[in-house]
């Protein structure tokens, strides 16, 4: 069965130290996890973008490694987590992604995974 990654884009918050509002949202994610357990194959919550390091290699392979503190791009909504879903088709993956709480106030991008060759 095909796999899809559901990338969750929302406000940049620190889920490692949730406040009351975040705790309520975490309960919603728990309910989603239970409801979609049959198709969830993995996933994770990410630390805020302030913890990111962007890596570039100048001049291609073997070139100088350049690092920058922070995200690749400054945006209003950032990648805050993801799920790996195993669904019959894209329609099922989209229907599942619509239940992810991040879709209610942000966005969830669904992409098919290329099987290992």
C-alpha contacts under 8 A as a table, 3 or more apart, distances in Angstrom:
res1	aa1	res2	aa2	distance
1	X	86	X	6.38
1	X	87	X	6.36
1	X	88	X	5.84
2	X	86	X	5.80
2	X	87	X	6.01
2	X	88	X	6.43
2	X	89	X	6.80
2	X	112	X	7.39
2	X	113	X	7.39
3	X	84	X	6.82
3	X	85	X	5.49
3	X	86	X	4.30
3	X	87	X	6.20
3	X	112	X	6.04
3	X	113	X	5.53
4	X	84	X	5.81
4	X	85	X	5.11
4	X	86	X	6.29
4	X	87	X	7.39
4	X	90	X	7.97
4	X	93	X	6.86
4	X	110	X	6.41
4	X	111	X	5.35
4	X	112	X	4.27
4	X	113	X	5.32
5	X	82	X	6.73
5	X	83	X	5.72
5	X	84	X	4.59
5	X	85	X	6.10
5	X	109	X	7.88
5	X	110	X	5.65
5	X	111	X	5.35
5	X	112	X	6.41
5	X	113	X	6.76
6	X	82	X	5.41
6	X	83	X	5.16
6	X	84	X	6.38
6	X	85	X	7.27
6	X	97	X	6.56
6	X	108	X	6.01
6	X	109	X	5.49
6	X	110	X	4.48
6	X	111	X	6.63
7	X	79	X	6.76
7	X	80	X	7.90
7	X	81	X	6.23
7	X	82	X	4.51
7	X	83	X	6.79
7	X	108	X	5.39
7	X	109	X	5.01
7	X	110	X	6.40
8	X	79	X	5.74
8	X	80	X	5.79
8	X	81	X	5.25
8	X	82	X	5.53
8	X	102	X	5.99
8	X	103	X	7.34
8	X	106	X	7.69
8	X	107	X	6.13
8	X	108	X	4.59
8	X	109	X	6.61
9	X	77	X	5.53
9	X	78	X	4.99
9	X	79	X	4.55
9	X	80	X	5.75
9	X	81	X	7.44
9	X	102	X	6.80
9	X	103	X	7.96
9	X	106	X	5.72
9	X	107	X	5.14
9	X	108	X	5.99
9	X	109	X	7.81
10	X	77	X	4.70
10	X	78	X	5.58
10	X	79	X	6.76
10	X	80	X	6.40
10	X	102	X	6.25
10	X	105	X	7.09
10	X	106	X	4.67
10	X	107	X	6.63
11	X	76	X	6.74
11	X	77	X	4.98
11	X	78	X	6.27
11	X	80	X	7.92
11	X	106	X	7.43
12	X	48	X	5.82
12	X	49	X	6.89
12	X	76	X	7.95
12	X	77	X	6.65
12	X	78	X	5.93
12	X	80	X	6.96
13	X	47	X	7.98
13	X	48	X	5.83
14	X	17	X	6.06
14	X	18	X	6.81
14	X	47	X	6.10
14	X	48	X	5.45
15	X	18	X	5.18
15	X	22	X	7.26
15	X	45	X	7.50
15	X	46	X	7.84
15	X	47	X	6.94
15	X	48	X	7.95
16	X	47	X	7.17
18	X	21	X	7.66
18	X	22	X	5.14
18	X	23	X	5.81
19	X	22	X	5.24
19	X	23	X	6.11
20	X	23	X	5.03
20	X	24	X	6.46
21	X	24	X	5.27
21	X	25	X	6.49
22	X	25	X	4.93
22	X	26	X	6.04
23	X	26	X	4.91
23	X	27	X	6.32
24	X	27	X	5.14
24	X	28	X	6.58
25	X	28	X	4.94
25	X	29	X	6.33
25	X	101	X	7.33
26	X	29	X	4.93
26	X	30	X	6.15
27	X	30	X	4.92
27	X	31	X	6.28
28	X	31	X	5.08
28	X	32	X	6.21
28	X	101	X	6.48
29	X	32	X	4.93
29	X	33	X	6.04
29	X	100	X	6.92
29	X	101	X	6.24
30	X	33	X	5.01
30	X	34	X	6.33
31	X	34	X	5.20
31	X	35	X	6.19
32	X	35	X	5.04
32	X	36	X	5.96
32	X	99	X	6.54
32	X	100	X	6.32
32	X	101	X	7.63
33	X	36	X	5.30
33	X	37	X	5.55
33	X	40	X	7.64
34	X	37	X	5.17
35	X	38	X	7.86
36	X	39	X	5.78
36	X	40	X	6.23
36	X	96	X	7.07
37	X	40	X	5.23
39	X	85	X	5.30
39	X	86	X	4.99
39	X	87	X	6.15
40	X	43	X	7.83
40	X	83	X	6.76
40	X	84	X	5.90
40	X	85	X	4.68
40	X	86	X	6.43
41	X	83	X	7.45
41	X	84	X	5.26
41	X	85	X	5.63
41	X	86	X	6.59
42	X	83	X	5.69
42	X	84	X	4.96
42	X	85	X	7.36
43	X	81	X	7.25
43	X	82	X	5.17
43	X	83	X	4.01
43	X	84	X	5.67
44	X	81	X	5.50
44	X	82	X	5.69
44	X	83	X	6.74
45	X	80	X	6.09
45	X	81	X	4.27
45	X	82	X	6.78
46	X	79	X	7.71
46	X	80	X	5.14
46	X	81	X	5.20
47	X	51	X	6.59
47	X	80	X	7.23
48	X	51	X	5.90
48	X	52	X	7.50
48	X	80	X	7.20
49	X	52	X	5.09
49	X	70	X	5.88
49	X	71	X	5.53
49	X	78	X	7.58
50	X	69	X	7.51
50	X	70	X	5.17
50	X	71	X	7.15
51	X	69	X	7.60
51	X	70	X	6.36
52	X	69	X	6.22
52	X	70	X	4.62
52	X	71	X	5.43
53	X	67	X	6.46
53	X	68	X	5.67
53	X	69	X	4.72
53	X	70	X	5.28
53	X	71	X	6.50
54	X	67	X	5.49
54	X	68	X	5.11
54	X	69	X	6.38
54	X	70	X	6.49
54	X	71	X	6.08
54	X	72	X	5.74
55	X	65	X	6.98
55	X	66	X	5.83
55	X	67	X	4.65
55	X	68	X	6.71
56	X	65	X	5.91
56	X	66	X	5.14
56	X	67	X	6.36
57	X	60	X	5.87
57	X	61	X	7.02
57	X	62	X	7.64
57	X	63	X	5.57
57	X	64	X	5.49
57	X	65	X	4.59
57	X	66	X	5.96
58	X	63	X	5.17
58	X	64	X	5.32
58	X	65	X	6.58
58	X	66	X	7.19
59	X	62	X	7.67
59	X	63	X	5.06
59	X	64	X	7.27
60	X	63	X	5.50
71	X	74	X	6.64
75	X	78	X	6.32
77	X	106	X	7.05
85	X	93	X	6.92
86	X	93	X	7.73
87	X	90	X	7.33
87	X	92	X	5.88
87	X	93	X	5.70
88	X	92	X	6.33
88	X	93	X	7.79
89	X	92	X	5.51
89	X	93	X	6.43
90	X	93	X	4.91
90	X	94	X	6.04
90	X	112	X	7.84
91	X	94	X	5.19
91	X	95	X	6.17
92	X	95	X	5.05
92	X	96	X	6.11
93	X	96	X	5.09
93	X	97	X	6.06
93	X	110	X	7.30
94	X	97	X	4.95
94	X	98	X	6.17
94	X	110	X	6.89
95	X	98	X	5.25
95	X	99	X	7.07
96	X	99	X	5.48
96	X	100	X	7.22
97	X	100	X	5.27
97	X	103	X	7.36
97	X	108	X	6.66
97	X	110	X	7.40
98	X	101	X	7.89
98	X	103	X	6.11
98	X	104	X	7.91
98	X	108	X	7.82
99	X	103	X	7.31
100	X	103	X	5.68
100	X	104	X	7.57
100	X	108	X	7.78
101	X	104	X	5.48
101	X	105	X	7.60
102	X	105	X	5.89
102	X	106	X	5.43
102	X	107	X	6.21
102	X	108	X	6.72
103	X	106	X	5.12
103	X	107	X	4.56
103	X	108	X	5.35
104	X	107	X	7.32
